[in-house]
Amino acid sequence: MRRSRPLIFDLTLSYRSLGAQPDGILRSERCFARELMDRGDLAVTFCRYDRHLKTLVCVSRSDAEFIVGLKRRKVPGKARGFLKVVRDLGALFHSREEIRYRTMRWDLRRFARKWFGRGVLSPASISPDSVLVLAGMVFDTHDVDEILRFKQETGIAVFAVCYDVLPIVHPEYFQSRNVVQRFRRQTGFLVSWADRIASISRSVRADLQDFARTVDGASPDLTTLVLGFDIPKRTSQGRPAVAASLDTRGYVLCVGNINIRKNHALLYRVWRRLAAERADDLPVLVIAGRIGWRADDVVHAIRTDPAVEGRIVMIHDADDGALAWLYENCRFTVYPSFYEGWGLPVSESLAFARHCLTSSSSSMPEAAAGLAATLDPNDDDAWAAAIGELLDHPDRLAEIESEIRSTFRLRSWSEASTELIEQALTTERSARPIASRQAAP
């Protein structure tokens, strides 16, 4: 294998998300980049897509380290004074948290122009043996037509990571048809001209393969690349403030932002039912996650229904330290999502040796690794029965936890990055014609 083959790693999502709380895709791009920075045996160039110049531009090693959070930079003193005035004025109209977040993003983007040079990646400066690695969210950050043009001009190969195809397989979860249509178009281009696409689960790979069959001329080289996992760590020995009212091993935990896809409505119905059947013998259900899109109905029901008052607790601002405590001290976890690219809360639960009841759909059986129970996300009866069984047989739950401790092995980002590098370095430019390909409607 040609270890010296040049890699061009795209940091566009990380650059555009400066100051943002990382989600799964953003965290993955940053973790892959950090691992690449530790590999002295590789020739790696970092870049980002510039929407104004409509091309890829270079990012220095120092700037790349800042973008992925390995370095900190200070805003100049005069600017800090000005921004303080902006914050103070803004606080009159916005919540403190909102204005803090907005001005942080403004701080970083304002001075990014000075920090980051605009050295365009020209075809003359790039070896045709190079591989462009797209490990972020190309759908919302790049003009794929321009990336295609860049590929044709330079002769390089393109290796991309696909995290899910949710707008394609479940368009009903999106209120905007434009989002769905744009995603289909962008993904259609990707399966047409990317030389290799690595999906983060076998389920996503199968969905992407099904979609590729609808795109004229597309026959992508599809592989699977399971991500690494950063498990939340305790930041202090004490109980976090958000868990002040919870009894140790006295609650069931569900981690994940509240939205229609995560299927919290099932948990509400099941807990309402169990509350009537089991009276005081029902532990509290703790839902740890921010309120997301199309969650108003279930959130309103949980907050106003007297049948679940005090039996379902929502925590919207748990940091990693608080999440670690919640995992460590729960009885078991539940995760009835309809669709996931992987299902990180399932892996997190197993990493903390906590049994998980999760969905039998999409990729969650893969995340379960044979150690978590999988149930139909539409079957309230099955979920109520499984939860009741665990509550009635604590000895069996202890046996399951013991098996998890002795069997489950967490995948590291170093392992995932090594596999990404192997797949990228062996990606060859396809000889298939590009110009005649058309994206799916």
Buried (B, 14 or more C-beta within 10 A) or exposed (E): EEEEBBBBBBBBBBBBBBBBEBEBBBBBBBBBBBBBBEBEEBEBBBBBBBEEEBBBBBBBEEBBBBBBEEEEEEBEEEEEEEBEEBBEEBEEEBEEEEBBBBBBBEBBEEBBEEBBEEEEBEEEEBEEBBBBBBBBBBBBBBBBEBBBEBBEEBEBBBBBBBBBBBBBBBBEBBEEEEBBEBBBBBBBBBBBBBBBBBBBBEBBBBBBBEBBEEBEBBEBBBBBBBBBBBBBEBEEEEEBEBBEEBEEEEBBBBBBBBBBBBBBBBBBBBBBBBBEEBEEEBBBBBBBBBEBEEBEEBBEBBEEBEEBEEBBBBBEEBEEBBBBBBBBBBBBBBBBBBBBBBBBBBBBBBBBBBBBBBBBBBBBBBBBBEBBBBBEBEBBEBBBEBBBEBBEEEEEBEEBBEBBEEEBEEBBBEBBBBBBBEBBBBBEBBEBEEEEBEBBE
